[in-house]
């Protein structure tokens, strides 16, 4: 065993990684146990439940507005997102960022990665912002900065507690963009963990455009499929 591999294995033993899927300790090279890795591969390979096409070729309204890894449509997918929201580590963030990197258009040079920040209350509670950690990991792979350009302007109810229509109303005025932070920036990646109705991404995109950003490329870890969204959001299309 090489010295580097020995050190890696020692670190894993001293600070064991819990599987994103089941929460059990795993010594695999990915933050997934062998059983959950197979299920994860099936999850990211899942086709659109509405049109039956691959995710990147989906023809449903608004499908091209955001890239994502998997549909937020099963108990396993919920386990993954809960693990990222409440138990993320740098190792897990780096693994997911690698997969997100492969979803990016290769012919576009982005200037920065931005993200909608977690509420101050939840950041104090969990001592981290999962979107920030994912964004920093992705930015590092691209060799570009991760900018805290989006800020929460007012306290709002948690989006997950609201209906689709309430989410769009609730998010209005909830964010603001610091244009000074975006000086010289024209093309950004907007990253979030989950897109449910698209209200948050839509509002952040609107504000970034108003601040002078020419290109906003939205990407998330997961997205609720069209068949699981309410009729209010059936024709939603993220602003580009």
Secondary structure as UniProt FT lines:
FT   HELIX           3..14
FT   STRAND          17..18
FT   TURN            20..22
FT   STRAND          25..26
FT   HELIX           34..44
FT   TURN            49..51
FT   HELIX           55..57
FT   TURN            61..62
FT   HELIX           63..65
FT   STRAND          67..71
FT   HELIX           75..87
FT   HELIX           90..101
FT   TURN            102..103
FT   TURN            106..107
FT   STRAND          112..115
FT   HELIX           120..126
FT   HELIX           130..142
FT   STRAND          145..146
FT   STRAND          150..152
FT   HELIX           159..161
FT   HELIX           164..171
FT   TURN            172..174
FT   STRAND          175..177
FT   HELIX           179..182
FT   TURN            183..184
FT   STRAND          187..195
FT   HELIX           199..210
FT   TURN            211..212
FT   STRAND          215..223
FT   HELIX           226..228
FT   HELIX           231..233
FT   TURN            234..235
//
